[in-house]
Amino acid sequence: MFYICSMSGVHVIWFKRDLRVHDHAALMSAVASGAPVLPLFIFEPGYWALPEHSRRQFDFVRECLEELDAALRARGSTLVIR
């Protein structure tokens, strides 16, 4: 799942579960527009507090975010994490 929002000429790509750059339709569309792109991931404490989520899953997502940031940096961008 992802969200794309455009405000003040900046496209915000809110990464939620689709933590990749290749074949990411919203990201490709935002980049193709020529406008600035802000890649964003927001940790949702309530989501991670649910009993079905484990530390192992959290660590996996953290590793995926590190890889996503590296892929974005290789393309001249950076992942904003809040």
N, CA and C atoms as a LAMMPS dump frame, in Angstrom:
ITEM: TIMESTEP
0
ITEM: NUMBER OF ATOMS
246
ITEM: BOX BOUNDS ff ff ff
-5.0000000000000000e+02 5.0000000000000000e+02
-5.0000000000000000e+02 5.0000000000000000e+02
-5.0000000000000000e+02 5.0000000000000000e+02
ITEM: ATOMS id mol type element x y z
1 1 1 N 0.836 -1.159 0
2 1 2 C 0 0 0
3 1 3 C 0.889 1.233 0
4 2 1 N 0.46 2.256 -0.706
5 2 2 C 1.192 3.509 -0.741
6 2 3 C 0.202 4.634 -0.938
7 3 1 N 0.627 5.829 -0.676
8 3 2 C -0.175 7.009 -0.919
9 3 3 C 0.688 7.999 -1.669
10 4 1 N 0.052 8.77 -2.535
11 4 2 C 0.754 9.858 -3.209
12 4 3 C -0.062 11.118 -2.991
13 5 1 N 0.586 12.161 -2.612
14 5 2 C -0.071 13.433 -2.337
15 5 3 C 0.784 14.524 -2.959
16 6 1 N 0.14 15.472 -3.602
17 6 2 C 0.876 16.578 -4.198
18 6 3 C 0.435 17.871 -3.53
19 7 1 N 1.39 18.601 -2.986
20 7 2 C 1.08 19.887 -2.372
21 7 3 C 2.249 20.822 -2.62
22 8 1 N 1.941 22.028 -2.944
23 8 2 C 2.968 23.038 -3.199
24 8 3 C 4.009 22.551 -4.203
25 9 1 N 3.571 21.765 -5.172
26 9 2 C 4.488 21.305 -6.202
27 9 3 C 5.409 20.178 -5.783
28 10 1 N 5.204 19.625 -4.594
29 10 2 C 6.016 18.51 -4.11
30 10 3 C 5.136 17.265 -4.06
31 11 1 N 5.622 16.171 -4.627
32 11 2 C 4.9 14.9 -4.55
33 11 3 C 5.411 14.131 -3.339
34 12 1 N 4.508 13.827 -2.418
35 12 2 C 4.856 13.041 -1.237
36 12 3 C 4.461 11.594 -1.503
37 13 1 N 5.432 10.702 -1.448
38 13 2 C 5.169 9.273 -1.579
39 13 3 C 5.255 8.68 -0.178
40 14 1 N 4.1 8.269 0.344
41 14 2 C 4.039 7.705 1.688
42 14 3 C 4.159 6.194 1.569
43 15 1 N 5.335 5.696 1.872
44 15 2 C 5.574 4.258 1.845
45 15 3 C 4.964 3.638 3.096
46 16 1 N 4.192 2.584 2.898
47 16 2 C 3.618 1.873 4.039
48 16 3 C 4.085 0.422 4.056
49 17 1 N 3.725 -0.341 3.028
50 17 2 C 4.125 -1.749 2.991
51 17 3 C 4.908 -2.099 1.73
52 18 1 N 4.783 -1.299 0.719
53 18 2 C 5.484 -1.532 -0.552
54 18 3 C 6.822 -0.797 -0.489
55 19 1 N 7.803 -1.41 0.159
56 19 2 C 9.072 -0.746 0.457
57 19 3 C 10.125 -1.065 -0.594
58 20 1 N 9.876 -0.616 -1.814
59 20 2 C 10.809 -0.866 -2.913
60 20 3 C 10.73 0.302 -3.888
61 21 1 N 11.74 0.441 -4.718
62 21 2 C 11.715 1.501 -5.731
63 21 3 C 11.437 0.954 -7.119
64 22 1 N 11.9 -0.261 -7.411
65 22 2 C 11.679 -0.784 -8.762
66 22 3 C 10.207 -1.177 -8.914
67 23 1 N 9.639 -0.816 -10.037
68 23 2 C 8.256 -1.162 -10.35
69 23 3 C 7.261 -0.562 -9.35
70 24 1 N 7.578 0.59 -8.777
71 24 2 C 6.686 1.273 -7.831
72 24 3 C 5.946 2.358 -8.61
73 25 1 N 4.709 2.084 -8.977
74 25 2 C 3.953 2.94 -9.897
75 25 3 C 3.845 4.385 -9.418
76 26 1 N 3.501 4.593 -8.16
77 26 2 C 3.334 5.963 -7.658
78 26 3 C 4.653 6.724 -7.678
79 27 1 N 5.724 6.062 -7.284
80 27 2 C 7.04 6.704 -7.291
81 27 3 C 7.456 7.056 -8.712
82 28 1 N 7.267 6.122 -9.631
83 28 2 C 7.625 6.379 -11.031
84 28 3 C 6.823 7.542 -11.602
85 29 1 N 5.545 7.598 -11.279
86 29 2 C 4.689 8.68 -11.757
87 29 3 C 5.139 10.023 -11.193
88 30 1 N 5.456 10.048 -9.907
89 30 2 C 5.903 11.291 -9.278
90 30 3 C 7.218 11.768 -9.879
91 31 1 N 8.155 10.857 -10.071
92 31 2 C 9.451 11.214 -10.659
93 31 3 C 9.266 11.709 -12.087
94 32 1 N 8.393 11.053 -12.845
95 32 2 C 8.159 11.433 -14.243
96 32 3 C 7.542 12.816 -14.369
97 33 1 N 6.876 13.287 -13.314
98 33 2 C 6.237 14.603 -13.366
99 33 3 C 7.261 15.728 -13.413
100 34 1 N 8.475 15.445 -12.945
101 34 2 C 9.509 16.47 -12.919
102 34 3 C 9.477 17.335 -11.669
103 35 1 N 8.451 17.178 -10.845
104 35 2 C 8.343 17.943 -9.598
105 35 3 C 9.185 17.263 -8.517
106 36 1 N 9.538 17.997 -7.471
107 36 2 C 10.275 17.38 -6.365
108 36 3 C 9.459 16.243 -5.74
109 37 1 N 10.169 15.211 -5.275
110 37 2 C 9.521 14.052 -4.661
111 37 3 C 10.044 13.901 -3.237
112 38 1 N 9.125 13.718 -2.298
113 38 2 C 9.488 13.493 -0.899
114 38 3 C 9.08 12.071 -0.517
115 39 1 N 10.036 11.13 -0.47
116 39 2 C 9.724 9.77 -0.03
117 39 3 C 9.598 9.755 1.5
118 40 1 N 8.505 9.199 2.007
119 40 2 C 8.198 9.286 3.434
120 40 3 C 7.744 7.939 3.979
121 41 1 N 8.245 7.577 5.152
122 41 2 C 7.739 6.427 5.896
123 41 3 C 7.42 6.915 7.292
124 42 1 N 6.24 6.553 7.797
125 42 2 C 5.824 6.959 9.138
126 42 3 C 5.637 5.709 9.991
127 43 1 N 6.413 5.617 11.069
128 43 2 C 6.205 4.525 12.018
129 43 3 C 4.909 4.803 12.759
130 44 1 N 4.052 3.826 12.815
131 44 2 C 2.768 3.961 13.493
132 44 3 C 2.806 3.114 14.765
133 45 1 N 3.045 3.75 15.921
134 45 2 C 3.192 2.99 17.168
135 45 3 C 2.004 2.069 17.455
136 46 1 N 0.805 2.523 17.169
137 46 2 C -0.377 1.695 17.414
138 46 3 C -0.365 0.417 16.598
139 47 1 N 0.124 0.512 15.376
140 47 2 C 0.221 -0.654 14.499
141 47 3 C 1.193 -1.671 15.074
142 48 1 N 2.35 -1.191 15.526
143 48 2 C 3.378 -2.096 16.044
144 48 3 C 3.061 -2.598 17.441
145 49 1 N 2.105 -1.975 18.121
146 49 2 C 1.711 -2.429 19.453
147 49 3 C 0.706 -3.575 19.397
148 50 1 N 0.147 -3.843 18.224
149 50 2 C -0.821 -4.931 18.094
150 50 3 C -0.149 -6.265 18.411
151 51 1 N -0.874 -7.17 19.051
152 51 2 C -0.259 -8.436 19.479
153 51 3 C 0.248 -9.316 18.34
154 52 1 N -0.278 -9.145 17.149
155 52 2 C 0.176 -10.003 16.042
156 52 3 C 1.504 -9.553 15.429
157 53 1 N 2.068 -8.454 15.899
158 53 2 C 3.347 -7.981 15.375
159 53 3 C 4.473 -8.289 16.36
160 54 1 N 5.548 -8.831 15.833
161 54 2 C 6.667 -9.245 16.684
162 54 3 C 7.881 -8.347 16.458
163 55 1 N 8.831 -8.488 17.339
164 55 2 C 10.097 -7.762 17.207
165 55 3 C 10.809 -8.18 15.914
166 56 1 N 10.685 -9.443 15.567
167 56 2 C 11.305 -9.961 14.337
168 56 3 C 10.731 -9.251 13.108
169 57 1 N 9.418 -9.044 13.093
170 57 2 C 8.795 -8.325 11.975
171 57 3 C 9.268 -6.874 11.942
172 58 1 N 9.339 -6.258 13.119
173 58 2 C 9.797 -4.875 13.208
174 58 3 C 11.219 -4.755 12.67
175 59 1 N 12.09 -5.679 13.072
176 59 2 C 13.477 -5.656 12.605
177 59 3 C 13.555 -5.855 11.092
178 60 1 N 12.7 -6.717 10.557
179 60 2 C 12.664 -6.94 9.114
180 60 3 C 12.28 -5.652 8.38
181 61 1 N 11.253 -4.966 8.872
182 61 2 C 10.83 -3.709 8.245
183 61 3 C 11.948 -2.676 8.343
184 62 1 N 12.612 -2.61 9.488
185 62 2 C 13.727 -1.663 9.65
186 62 3 C 14.819 -1.937 8.619
187 63 1 N 15.148 -3.211 8.414
188 63 2 C 16.153 -3.565 7.408
189 63 3 C 15.681 -3.193 6.001
190 64 1 N 14.41 -3.409 5.729
191 64 2 C 13.858 -3.03 4.42
192 64 3 C 13.933 -1.521 4.221
193 65 1 N 13.691 -0.765 5.287
194 65 2 C 13.78 0.694 5.192
195 65 3 C 15.212 1.139 4.911
196 66 1 N 16.177 0.466 5.51
197 66 2 C 17.58 0.786 5.233
198 66 3 C 17.903 0.532 3.763
199 67 1 N 17.406 -0.573 3.226
200 67 2 C 17.629 -0.888 1.812
201 67 3 C 16.898 0.099 0.908
202 68 1 N 15.686 0.473 1.292
203 68 2 C 14.925 1.454 0.517
204 68 3 C 15.658 2.79 0.492
205 69 1 N 16.149 3.224 1.641
206 69 2 C 16.884 4.488 1.699
207 69 3 C 18.136 4.426 0.831
208 70 1 N 18.845 3.309 0.869
209 70 2 C 20.047 3.158 0.033
210 70 3 C 19.684 3.231 -1.446
211 71 1 N 18.587 2.597 -1.834
212 71 2 C 18.154 2.632 -3.237
213 71 3 C 17.751 4.043 -3.648
214 72 1 N 17.095 4.763 -2.748
215 72 2 C 16.704 6.145 -3.049
216 72 3 C 17.938 7.045 -3.132
217 73 1 N 18.887 6.852 -2.228
218 73 2 C 20.119 7.653 -2.254
219 73 3 C 20.901 7.42 -3.541
220 74 1 N 20.884 6.192 -4.036
221 74 2 C 21.564 5.886 -5.298
222 74 3 C 20.919 6.631 -6.459
223 75 1 N 19.675 7.076 -6.248
224 75 2 C 18.945 7.817 -7.279
225 75 3 C 18.867 9.305 -6.956
226 76 1 N 19.638 9.748 -5.956
227 76 2 C 19.706 11.17 -5.639
228 76 3 C 18.646 11.665 -4.679
229 77 1 N 18.024 10.783 -3.939
230 77 2 C 16.984 11.167 -2.989
231 77 3 C 17.32 10.568 -1.633
232 78 1 N 16.419 10.706 -0.687
233 78 2 C 16.604 10.104 0.632
234 78 3 C 15.24 9.856 1.253
235 79 1 N 15.147 8.851 2.082
236 79 2 C 13.895 8.503 2.739
237 79 3 C 13.755 9.302 4.024
238 80 1 N 12.616 9.943 4.195
239 80 2 C 12.305 10.653 5.435
240 80 3 C 11.507 9.691 6.303
241 81 1 N 11.965 9.485 7.535
242 81 2 C 11.284 8.58 8.462
243 81 3 C 10.828 9.387 9.669
244 82 1 N 9.581 9.257 9.993
245 82 2 C 8.994 9.959 11.146
246 82 3 C 8.256 8.975 12.013
